[in-house]
């Protein structure tokens, strides 16, 4: 046996295959799922395929569900704290390389987060301006962002 390899019993092998299938059901490609699990159990991705074949386990067929959007928009109270928490979760996923998000997706989320912060800064400036003018003029809220 090669140095640094681990020997897993049949149950541990089956559990590794099930973990792979779980990732596939969550939307990860079978190739990426095998890479993730193989790294966890310290084997090569091809070894997982061999175990799967030997145990006669079939890769699950995952059908993508299409979410239909209605024309109505529901308002959600999504605070900056919520957004920051989500962004931190995505960044942790990227650092851990668990396969849930790609670097491209993380870049998009980062840009959207930056845009939301810019929007909030603009709203704050408009509020400051309106507060300053409202003491001098009768018409409150001279500026508005919609």
C-alpha positions as CSV (number, residue, x, y, z in Angstrom):
1,X,0.0,0.0,0.0
2,X,1.2,3.5,-0.8
3,X,2.3,5.8,1.9
4,X,-0.4,8.3,3.0
5,X,-3.4,6.3,1.7
6,X,-6.2,5.2,3.9
7,X,-8.2,1.9,3.9
8,X,-11.9,2.3,4.2
9,X,-14.3,-0.5,5.0
10,X,-17.4,-1.2,2.9
11,X,-19.7,1.0,5.1
12,X,-17.3,4.0,4.9
13,X,-17.1,3.6,1.2
14,X,-20.9,3.4,0.9
15,X,-21.2,6.5,3.1
16,X,-18.7,8.4,0.8
17,X,-20.8,7.5,-2.2
18,X,-24.0,8.6,-0.5
19,X,-22.3,11.9,0.4
20,X,-21.4,12.3,-3.2
21,X,-25.0,11.6,-4.3
22,X,-26.2,14.1,-1.7
23,X,-24.0,16.8,-3.2
24,X,-25.3,15.9,-6.7
25,X,-28.9,16.2,-5.5
26,X,-28.1,19.7,-4.1
27,X,-27.0,20.8,-7.6
28,X,-23.3,20.0,-7.7
29,X,-22.0,18.2,-10.8
30,X,-21.1,14.5,-10.3
31,X,-17.4,15.3,-11.2
32,X,-17.2,18.2,-8.7
33,X,-19.0,16.1,-6.0
34,X,-16.5,13.3,-6.4
35,X,-13.6,15.7,-6.1
36,X,-15.0,17.2,-2.9
37,X,-15.7,13.9,-1.3
38,X,-12.5,12.3,-2.5
39,X,-10.6,15.1,-0.8
40,X,-12.5,14.5,2.4
41,X,-11.7,10.8,2.5
42,X,-8.2,11.2,1.1
43,X,-8.6,9.2,-2.1
44,X,-8.7,10.0,-5.8
45,X,-12.1,10.9,-7.5
46,X,-11.7,7.9,-9.8
47,X,-11.6,5.7,-6.7
48,X,-15.1,6.9,-5.7
49,X,-16.3,5.9,-9.2
50,X,-14.7,2.4,-8.8
51,X,-16.4,2.0,-5.4
52,X,-19.7,3.1,-6.8
53,X,-19.4,0.7,-9.6
54,X,-18.3,-2.2,-7.3
55,X,-21.2,-1.5,-4.9
56,X,-23.6,-1.3,-7.9
57,X,-24.9,2.1,-6.9
58,X,-26.4,4.3,-9.6
59,X,-25.8,8.1,-9.9
60,X,-29.1,9.9,-9.2
61,X,-30.8,11.7,-12.0
62,X,-31.4,15.2,-10.9
63,X,-34.0,17.3,-12.8
64,X,-33.7,21.0,-12.5
65,X,-36.8,22.7,-11.4
66,X,-37.9,25.9,-13.1
67,X,-39.2,28.6,-10.8
68,X,-41.9,30.6,-12.4
69,X,-42.0,34.2,-11.3
70,X,-45.2,36.1,-11.0
71,X,-45.6,39.8,-12.0
72,X,-46.2,40.8,-8.4
73,X,-43.2,41.9,-6.3
74,X,-43.2,41.1,-2.6
75,X,-41.3,43.5,-0.4
76,X,-38.8,41.8,1.9
77,X,-37.1,43.5,4.8
78,X,-33.5,42.6,3.9
79,X,-31.2,44.5,6.1
80,X,-27.5,45.2,5.5
81,X,-26.8,42.8,8.4
82,X,-28.6,40.0,6.5
83,X,-26.8,40.8,3.3
84,X,-23.4,41.0,5.1
85,X,-24.1,37.6,6.7
86,X,-24.9,36.1,3.3
87,X,-21.8,37.5,1.7
88,X,-19.7,36.2,4.5
89,X,-21.2,32.8,4.0
90,X,-20.4,32.9,0.3
91,X,-16.8,34.0,1.0
92,X,-16.4,31.2,3.5
93,X,-17.6,28.7,0.9
94,X,-15.1,30.0,-1.6
95,X,-12.2,29.9,0.9
96,X,-13.1,26.3,2.0
97,X,-13.6,25.4,-1.7
98,X,-16.6,23.3,-0.9
99,X,-18.0,23.7,-4.4
100,X,-21.2,25.5,-3.5
101,X,-20.2,28.7,-5.3
102,X,-17.7,29.6,-8.1
103,X,-15.4,32.5,-8.0
104,X,-17.5,34.1,-10.8
105,X,-20.6,33.8,-8.7
106,X,-18.8,35.3,-5.7
107,X,-17.6,38.3,-7.9
108,X,-21.2,38.9,-9.0
109,X,-22.5,38.8,-5.4
110,X,-19.6,41.2,-4.3
111,X,-20.6,43.7,-7.0
112,X,-24.3,43.5,-6.1
113,X,-23.4,44.1,-2.5
114,X,-21.2,47.1,-3.4
115,X,-24.1,48.5,-5.4
116,X,-26.5,48.2,-2.5
117,X,-24.0,50.0,-0.2
118,X,-23.7,52.8,-2.8
119,X,-27.5,53.0,-3.0
120,X,-27.7,53.2,0.8
121,X,-25.1,56.0,0.9
122,X,-27.1,57.9,-1.7
123,X,-30.3,57.5,0.3
124,X,-28.5,58.8,3.4
125,X,-27.2,61.9,1.5
126,X,-30.7,62.6,0.2
127,X,-32.1,62.3,3.7
128,X,-29.5,64.7,5.0
129,X,-30.2,67.1,2.3
130,X,-34.0,67.0,2.8
131,X,-33.5,67.4,6.6
132,X,-31.4,70.4,6.1
133,X,-33.8,72.0,3.6
134,X,-37.0,71.1,5.5
135,X,-36.1,73.6,8.2
136,X,-35.9,76.4,5.6
137,X,-38.7,75.4,3.2
138,X,-42.3,74.4,3.5
139,X,-42.0,71.5,1.1
140,X,-40.3,68.6,2.8
141,X,-38.5,65.9,0.8
142,X,-37.5,68.0,-2.1
143,X,-35.3,65.1,-3.4
144,X,-36.5,61.6,-3.7
145,X,-34.9,58.3,-4.7
146,X,-37.3,55.6,-5.9
